[in-house]
Amino acid sequence: MAKVQVTKPRAISGFPEWLPEQQRLQDQWMSSIRRVFESFGYQHVETSAVELTEVLAAKGVEQKEIYSLTRLQADDKEDSRYSLHFDLTVPFARYVALNQAQLTFPFKRFQMQKVWRGERPAKGRFREFYQCDIDVVGIDQLPLSFDAELLDVMGSVFASLEAGDVIFKCNHRKLLQGFYEGLGLEAEVQSQVLIEVDKLEKIGAEVVSDR
């Protein structure tokens, strides 16, 4: 009789598989996040897991982080043109470009899909994971109120997950410009102040204040 070789099962690093109780918790979290997104009027869309490799690479991500698709029995190089998306930004940009005639703007959308990144997984990081993404797309300009709304959405998400106290750091130049205008600083002075304030974390508040 021929011997049958049995491959010992093993986990694949960076590709998580949860036990039922862990999966149930993840499902609860995803449901909570989805309810918050919907309560703010964001519409759910899904895009394909695959994009053109050249489009993904054009975003400036290292090519070694992109998972390319190739059939084992491929008879040409057609399959190598496609890769798994590493985030949801590129797919969403393509989605809007293709469907803009059917969309109503400002268009508020959310996506909750898996993404894949070919990086060495450190502790707490994965090669395959879910990304929960929201965006508002407008034509020409969007009111600043949407920027404030995004913070409200994220605060509501963490509250729904009972994550405890969460601190958001918002680096928005227009907010700083408005603050400096309130202090009476002229436009040319504001630019110099902004340059110095950007150095706060690098050189410390005491050094910046002495400059």
MARFIBA-641594 format. One record per residue (C-alpha): residue in one letter; z, y, x. Coordinates in steps of 0.1 Angstrom, whole numbers, plus 5000, padded with zeros to 4 digits. Example, Ala and Ser with C-alpha at 12.3 -4.5 7.8 and 13.67 -1.06 7.14 Angstrom:
<recs>
a507849555123;s507149895137;
</recs>
This chain:
<recs>
m500050005000;a499250355012;k502150575018;v502450884997;q503551195016;v506051404997;t506351765006;k509951885007;p510252184982;r511252514997;a511652874986;i508953114997;s510453415015;g510153744996;f509053584963;p512153554941;e512853294915;w515853354894;l518353114878;p518453134840;e521553364839;q519853594865;q516553594846;r518453684814;l520053984830;q516654104844;d515154064809;q517954274794;w517454544820;m513654554815;s514154574777;s516654864781;i514255054804;r511355004780;r513355134751;v514255454770;f510655514780;e509455464744;s512155694731;f510655984752;g507255914738;y505755724768;q503055474758;h502855134774;v499755024793;e498954744816;t496354724843;s494854434862;a496754284891;v493554314912;e491854624926;l489054684950;t490354634986;e488554954999;v490255164972;l493755034980;a493155075017;a491955435012;k495455535001;g496655515037;v498755195034;e498554955064;q496054685057;k498454415068;e500554505037;i497654425013;y497254074999;s493554004998;l492053744973;t489753474986;r488853134971;l489352834993;q485852724985;a484253064984;d480453054992;d480253424999;k482453725008;e482553854972;d486153754967;s487353944998;r486454264980;y489554234958;s493254254966;l496554254947;h497854604940;f500854714960;d501954984935;l500855114901;t499555454912;v496055344923;p495455124892;f496655404869;a494355664884;r491455424879;y492555354843;v492655724835;a489255794851;l487655514831;n489255594798;q489755974798;a487356014768;q489555794747;l492955934758;t494856234744;f496256474770;p498956534781;f498956154785;k502456004789;r502355634800;f504755374814;q503955054832;m506354764840;q504354524861;k504654314893;v503354444925;w502854274959;r503354404994;g502754195025;e505654325046;r508454135063;p511154125037;a514454265049;k517654205030;g517354334994;r513554374997;f510754154984;r507054084987;e506754044950;f508754264926;y508554464894;q507754834894;c508855044864;d506655354865;i506155664843;d503655944847;v502356244827;v498656334832;g497256664821;i494056854823;d494157144848;q497857224845;l501157074832;p504157274821;l507157244844;s509057114814;f507656764822;d509256774856;a512656834839;e511856554814;l511356304842;l514856364854;d516156334819;v514356004815;m515655854847;g519155964839;s518855794805;v517555484822;f520555454845;a522955534817;s521355254796;l521955014825;e525555124828;a524955194865;g527855444869;d527555784883;v524055864897;i523056164918;f519456284918;k518156494946;c515256704935;n513156884961;h510857114941;r509557424958;k508957614926;l512657574916;l513657714950;q511257994947;g512658084913;f516158084927;y515258304956;e513458544932;g516658564912;l518358674945;g515858944949;l514058804980;e510458914984;a507658654986;e507058685024;v510758635030;q510958335006;s508358145027;q510558175059;v513658085040;l512057775026;i511057665062;e514657695073;v516157525043;d513857225049;k515757165081;l519157135064;e519456765067;k518056755102;i520157015119;g522957085094;a523957375071;e525957555098;v522957585122;v520557685094;s522957965082;d523058105118;r519358125122;
</recs>
